[in-house]
């Protein structure tokens, strides 16, 4: 091609996995190719996906439309820049909400407002449109080659680069550089799952379904006939997906009543559902959105500077910069939530100016290390219950209930009160405004946690085991209408919630699974089908992917291990070890492989909250910056030899955090 060297061999890049993370790398590659000087070599980019190129498995476009996103469409974009007067193109394209509005105008499709929620199917269609836009706007010296196949092996060539062996093609692809954006794993069964699977095997009509995307679970009438008793393990976001598949997906319908509540009209083809979880509480509703897409809470207490100062104190006191989550991070995080909570109460009662005056005084007291109790009394807030995350996440505590009816009545009351709070909004409603801060300050939490920023024991016990379950329950709820649907199903007798600390065991006598809460007398139920509605946790050693297993066996990737010789602690995280941006993989010998990258869910535990599936319009989010760092490095030159590293490059020695704001 004109202006390019005569060498006919292009620089070949393979992106394995084309869900949102893989697509984000492709988008930033396309932007850089158009904005920067022409590369020295032609470029060939393979976009590889086993399910659907440009959408991936979770967002594939052949799924049913009752599976819903939990972020409003106005806050979702896959473009790294907002639309301008030109055509949609990499770096300047519509948000999901804008795309839906345009499709409504041009194709007569359903219109959604910026604060509405789209189906996963519709988001998949949007992702596909972004992929097509990328392909259409590549410069002439680059080509995008879609490959719908499963990569089962990656073999390094002696001279550099990799041969990619695919499941259905005996001829390998060659790539100089490879990006792993493989998304949610499918894991080898653990001990509990193995027990459940073995029990179901050989028993006709008895099934145990391991956790997965609801669209990939066998929820059809052949596996679960009408009237079958079904147990559901976990009541998070995936629980709602399973719930609607077994009700709306069976021909049932919801009617909205004059007071905003819902009534369920059964089709007669539904199963009987018994759900349970550790808390006994279905994940609460997300507050009505009142925020512009570019809005983000400005942290006052849990700031990057505060994290840095805490590290300096830890280093001076212990000789290690690693933090204790409960002592160094959580108190500052709770101050952020308390500040928003009390300020919202004053604003709702006395108006914006009074709220601003209170906020100034309240923040000054907290920043000076003072006790805000006197200020709260002066402001007339002493009778308002304080914000208590543990109480919200575990409302039943250790209490026991004499029968399922008593528990059910209290559960419904808690759910209705929470819906009333959600209706107030995530800005004007004190409770949901405060809980929304958990989303906005994720990136500062990342600075404290990522790359071994915590002591190993604190990361495992305080962060993963205690904080994350509460954070997940309270910060990432479904749309309000989903909770209203669940209320209607409970009232219709289609769904029953067993209670707190639900146990799931096998019952040889009945030939089924036993679901029961030790805190609710008479709650035990026998079910024929047990569905795990928890999304699998990433773990390299349990991942069933032939590609990941092969990379581990060949020593091309390694597990991220947090080691703290000062405290004599070690934590094997199960996450894939990568450097900081641009996220080169670290192999089993501790070498940085500069031609192999990993981004997103496989690196969970090395980095936190990698399941983010989009950027936000008008913001230079971490999602965008992650993709751009890889795109820049991909175009920086030819492949290099792996270089040795002291583990400091991936944080194991220094524990220093990564920074930036998030989606």
N, C-alpha and C positions, 0 to 999 in steps of 0.2 A: 504494500500500500504506500501511497505517497508520503514521504517524510519518515518512513520507517526503515530500519535496517533490512538488508537482504536476507538475513537469517529467517527461514520460513517457519521455524519452531516457535509457536507462541508461548508466552508465559501462561501456564495453566493453573487455575485456582478452582478448588472444589469446595462448595459449601454443602455440608451434609446435614440435611434438616432444613426445611424452608417454611417453618412456622414463623411467628413474629420475629424471633431473634435472628434467624437466618435471613429473613427478608430485610431486616434493618441493616444488615451488613451489605446486602446487595444494593440497597437504596443509597447508602453512603458511598459505596464504590462508584455507582453511576454518577453521583454528584461530583466526586473528585475527578473522575475521568473527563467530565465536561468542563470543569473549572480550572484544572491544572494543565501544565504543558503535556503534550502527547507523550505517552510512555515510550521507552526505548525499544520495547518489543510489543508486537501485537498481544492482545489479551484474550484468552478463552476462559470463560467462567462456567463451570458445571453447577447447576442448581439441582441438587439430588434430594429426592424425597420418596420414601417407600409407599406413601399413601396418596398425596396430592401435591404436586409441585406448586408452590405459591400460597398454600394454605396450611399444609401439614395435617397431622392426624386429628388433633383436638378441635381444630377449626374447619375441618373438611366440609365441603359444600353438599355432600349427599346425606347429611344427618337431618333429623326432624327439627322443626322450628320451635319446639317447646323448650329446648335447652337455651338458657338465657345468660347473657353477660351480667356482671355485677358492677360495672362502671357505666355511667351515663354516656351517651354517644357524643355529647359535646366535649368530653374530656379525653377522647380517644383519637389518636392519629398515628399513622405509620410513615408520614412524611416528615422530614427534618426541617421543613420550613412551611410557612403558611401560603395559601394561594395568592397569586398576584394577577396582573392583567394578562399574563400569558397563559398558555395551556397547562393543564396539570402535568407535572413532570417531577423527576427526582429533585428534592430540595424545595419544591413549591407545589404542594398538592392539598386536597381537601381533607379535613377531619372526617371521621366516620359519620358524624352528624351532617356535615355539609354534603358528603357524597350521597347519603340517604335522601336529603332534600332535593338534590339534583336528579336522582333516579325517580323520585316521586313526580317531579315536573316533566321529565322526558319519557318515562316509561309507565307512569301511572301506578307505581309501587306505593305501598303504605308509607305515609309520612310519619316520622317520629320527631318530636321536639328535642332540643338539646339536652333536656333533663330526663329523657326517656331511656329505656334500656332496649338494646337490640338483641336478637337471638344470635347464638353462636354461628348458625348457618349464615346469617346476614353479614356477620363480621368476616366469615370465611370468604364470602363473595367480594367484600371490600378488599381483603388481602389479595385475592386473585386479580382484582383490578389494579392494585398497586404493582403487582408483579408484571402485568402486561404493560403498564406505563414505563416501568424500568426497562423492559425489553425494547420498547419502541423508541426510547430516547438515549440509547447507548451511542457513543460516537462510533465512527466507521472502523476504528482500529480495535474495537472490542466486539465480542460475540457472547451471547448468553445461551447456553445449551441446557435445556431441561432434560432431566433424566429421572424417570419414574421407576425406581428400583431400590432395593435394599442393599446397602454396602455391608458386606459381611467380613471383610478383612482389609487391612491397610498394611502394605509391605514396603518398607523403605528401599529405595534403590541405592546401590553403592555410590553413584555419582550425585545423589541428591534427589529429592522428591519422592513420590509414593506411587505405587500401583494400587488402584482401588479395585478390589474384586467384588462384583455385584452378584446378587442371588440368581438372576435370570440371564446373565450374559457371561459366557466363558472368556470373552476378551476383556482384559482389565483396562480401566481408564488410567491415564497417567496425569498426575497433578504435581506441580512444583510446590504448591502450598495447599494446606487443607484446613478448613474451619469446621469444628464440631459444634453444631447447634441442634442437638438431637432431641431436646425436649423431654417430656415426661417419660420415665422408665416403666418397664414392666419387670417386676422383681421376682426372683425365686421365692417360693413360699417360705415363711418363717415357721417356727415350731407350732404356733397356734393355727396358722393357715394349713399346714400339713396335716394336723390332726383333724381339722374340719373336712378337708378334701378326702382324706382316707375314710372318714366316717361316711361321707356321701357316696363314695365309690361302691357300686354294686347294690345300692338301695334305689330302686326305681322311684322317680318322682322327688328324690331328695337331692338338693344341690347346694353347694357353697360357691359363691361368686367372689373371687378375689377383687380387691379394690382396683378400679380403673376408671377412665372416663365413662360416664353413663351411656354415651352413644355407642360404646364398644362392649357393654355388658349384655348378656343374653336375658333381656327383660320381656321377651315375647311370650305369647300365650302358650307356645309349645313347651317352654321351660317352666313357665309360671301360669298354670291354668286359672281361669276365673274361680274365685273363692278360696284359693290356696292361702294358707297362713304363711306370711313372709316376715322374716325378721330383718331389720336394717341396723347395721353396726355403724354408729357415728351419725351425728345430726348437724354436720357442717354444710357447706355449699353443695357438695355432691349429693347429700341426702335429698335436697330439694329437687335435684335433677331426676333422681330415681323416683321420687314421689310423683312428679308430674308425668313421667313415662308410664307409671302404673295406674294413672287415673285419667288425665287428659289423653294420654296415649292409648287408653282403652275405650275412648269414646265418651267419657264423662264430660261435664260442662260446669263452669262456674258462672253464677249470676250475681252481679253487684246490686246490693240492696240500697234503699234510699239513704241509710245512715253510713254508707261506705263499706259496710261489712259484706261478706260474700256467703252465698249458699251453694252447696255442691249438689248437682243432679247426677246421680250415678247411672252408668250404662248397664250395670249388672255383670260386666266382664272384669271388674276389678278384683284383685286379691285382697285379703285382710292383712293390714300392715301393723307390725309391732316394732317400734323404733326405740332406740336407747343410746346412751352415751355416758361418759364419765360424769358430766355435770347434770344430766337429766334435762337440759335446756336446749331446744333447737337454737341454732345460731340466730341472734336477733337481727331485726331489719336495719338496713342502712338508712340514715336520715334523709329526708327530702332534700334534694340538692338545691342550695341557694348560692353556690359559689361559681364564679366565672372560671373557665378552663385554666387560666393562667394563675389563679389564686393559690397561694401556699402560705401556711402559717409561718410567721417569722419567729424562730426560736429565741427565747430570752435567757433560758437557764441551761438547757441541754444543747450547748453550742459547740462547734468545733474547738473553740478556744478553751471551753471548760473541759472537754475531753483531753486536750493537750496538757492542760495544767494538772489534771488528775494523773496523767502518765508521769509527769515530772515528779509529783509527790510520791507515787508508787516506786519510781526508780530510786529516789532519795531514801525511802524508808526500807525497801526490800532488796534493791539491786536488780529488780525486774520492772519493766515498763508495762507489764500486763496488768489489766484492771480486774477488779472484782465487780461483777455486774450489779449485785445487790447493794454494794456500798458506794460505788463510784458513778453508776449510770442511772439505776432505777430511781433514786431520790430526785434527781434533776428532771427525769422524765415525768414523774408524778407532779412536780411543781409546774411543768408546762400545762398539764391537763387541768390541775386545780385553778391556775390563773385564768384559763379560758372559761372554765365552768363557772367560777364566781363572777367573772366579768359579764358573762352572758346573762346570769340571773339579774344583776343590777341593770343591765341594758334593757332587758325585757320588762322590768318593773318601772324604771325611772327614765328611760330614754338614752339615746346615743351619747349625748354629752356627759351625762352622769356616769355612764359606763366607762367612758374614756378617763374621767377623773379618778374613778375607782381603780382602773387598770394601772394608772401611773403610780398611785400610792401602794397598791398591792405588790407590784413588781419591785418597787423600791424596798419594801419590807423584806421580801424574799431574797433579793440580791444582797442585802446587808446582813443576811443570816438571822433576821428577827423572826418572832412568832406572829403570824397574821391573825391570831384569834381575836385580839382587841379590835382590829380593823373590821373583821367580819361582824362582831357585835355592834360596832358603831354603824355599820351599813345595814343592820337589821337582817342579817343572814344567819343568825345563830340557830334558828329553828329549821333551817333547810338541811336535810341530810347531806353529809359530805360525800364526795365522790369516792367510791370504794370499788376498785376493779375486782378484787376477789369476791366481794359480795355480789357484784353484777354477774360475774362469770360462774359463780357457784351459789345461786340464790337459795338452794335447799340445804346447803351445809351438810351436817351430819344428822339432820332431823329425820324421824321416822313417821310414816303415815299409816293409819289403821287399815286403809283399803285403797284400791285404785281410784275410787270416785273422789275421795278427799284430795289425793294428789292431783288428779285431773283438774279439779276446780281451782286449786292454787296455781297450777301451771297456766291455765287459760287466763287467769287474772294477771299474771306476770307478763304474758305475751301481749295482752290488750294494753297494759300500761306502757309497755315498750313501744308499741305501735303509736300510741298517743304522743310519746316523746319523739318518735321518728317523724310524725306529721308536723311537729314544730319546726323541723329543719336542721340542717347541719351547720347553720350559722346563728340563727335566732334561738334554737332549742338548746338550752344549756348542756343537757346530757350528750346529745349527738354531736354538738359542736366540740365538746371536749374529747369525745372518742375519735372524732375525725382527725384530731391532732396526731393520733397514733400513726396515721398514714403519712401525714406531712413531715414528721420528723424521722421517718425511717432512715434517711441518709445519714443523719448524725449518729443514730444507733449503729449503722453500718461502720462508721468511722471508729466506733468503740469496739466493734465485734470482729470485723473482717480480718482475714489473714493473721489469725492467732492473736487478736487484740486483747482477749480475755485470758485469765488463767485457765488452764485446761479444765479443772474441776468446776470453775464458775461457768464456763461455756456449756459444759455438759449438764450440770444440775440446775443452776440458777436461770440460765438463758434458755436452753432447749427444753428442759423438763418443766420448769415453773412458769417462766414468762411467756414463751411462745404460745402455749395452748390458750392462755388468757388473751393475749394479743390477737390471735387468729379469730377467737370467738367474738371479740368486741369491735374489731376494726374493719372487718371485711364481709359485712352482712349482705343478704340478698335484697332485691327490691321489696318495697313494702307489700306489694300485691301478692308476692309469694308467701309471705307470712300470713296474710289474710286467707290465702287459699289453704294453708295448713290448718288454720283455725277452723275453717269450714269442714275440712276433712275429719278433724277430730270430733267436731260436733255431729257430723253425719255418721260417726262410728266406723269410718273406713280406716282411720289411723288411730293407733293407741300408742302413747309414750309410756314405756315401762317405769322409768324413774331414774334417780341418780345411781351412779356406780353400777350401771347395768352389766350383768355377766352373761356370757354366751358359752354354753357347754353342750356336749352331746348327751343324748338320753337313749340308752340302749333299749329301755323298756318300751318307749313309744316309737323308736326308730326315727326320731326327729331331733331338732336342736331346741334347747331350752333357753329362753330369754327371760331374765328376771332381774328385779332390783331388790337388793337386800334391805332397802329403806322403805319399801312399799309392800305391806302385807298383802298377800293374794295376787301379786303382780305376775307370777310365773306363767308363761305361755309356751306351748310347744309349736314350732313352725317347721315346715317342710323345706323351705328355701331360706338360706341366710345370705344376705348381701352385705359385703363390706363396702360402705360408702365413704371410705377414707382414701384420699389420693395417696398413692405410694410415695414414701420418702426416698429420695435419691440415695443410693448406696452402691458404689462401684462393685462391691463383692457379691451383691445380690442381683445385679442387673442381668437380665437374660439375653440382652442384645449380643449376637455373635460378634459384632464389631467391637463393643466395649470389652467383652471377654478376651478377644484376640489381642486388643491393645494392651490389656493387663498382662496376658501370658507372654507377650513379646517384650514387655518392659518399656513400651513406648509411652505409657502414662503411669501415674502413681497416685496413691491416696494421700490426701493432705492430712498430715499429722501435726498436732499442736504439741510441742515439747517445751517444757519449762524446767531447765536444770536447776534454777534457783530454788523452786519449790518442790522439785523432785516429782513433777506431774507430767502425764502424757495422755493425750486424747486422740484416738484414731477416729476421724470424723466420718469417713465413708465418702467424702467429697473428692472430686478430681482436682489435683494440685495444679494451679496455674500461677504465673507471675501476675503482678499488677499490669495495668494496661500496657501493651495490647494483648494480654492474656495468653502468652505462650504456655504450652503444656510443659510440665516438668516430668522427666521420665524417671524410671526406677533407679537409675544411677545418680539422680539429683541434677541431671543436666537440663538446661533449657533448650527445648527444641524450637528453634526460631522459625521453622516452616510448618508448625502445627499449633493451632489455636483452639481454645474451647470457650464457649460463652453460654450463659444461661443455666438451666436447671442442672446439668451434669456437675457444675462447679458449686452447687449449694453446699454449705458448710465451710467451704473456703471463703466464699462470700455469702451474704445473707439476702434472702428474698429475691432470688433470681427468677422467679416465675412471672415477673412483670411482663405483660403481653402487649405493651404499646407505649408510645410517648404521649405527651400532652401538648395540644396546640399552643404555640407561642412561647414554649419553654425549652430551654436547652437542658433537657433532662439527662439523668445518668443513662437511661436506656439509649438515648441518642449518642451520648459521648462514648459509651462502650463500643457501639457499632462503628463509630467514626475512627476510634483508635485502631481497630483492627483493619478497617479499610485503608487507612493511611499506611500502616505497616505492610499490608499486602502489596501495595504499589511502590514500596520504598526501594526495591531492588530484587535481585535474584535470591535463591535459597542460600542459606549459610549452613555451615557445620554446627551441630549442637554444641553449645558452650557449657562448661561446668559452672556450677554456682554453689556458693554457700547458701544454705536455705534462707538466708536473709532476704533474698530476692522475692521469696513468696511469703515472707513474714514470720517464718518459724523462729528466727533468731531475734529479730528486733521487735516484733509485735506491733510495728507502726501501722496505723490504719490508712485506708484509702478514703478519698473524699468525694464530695459532689452531691447535688440535689437529685432527687429521684422522680420517677413518673407518678 
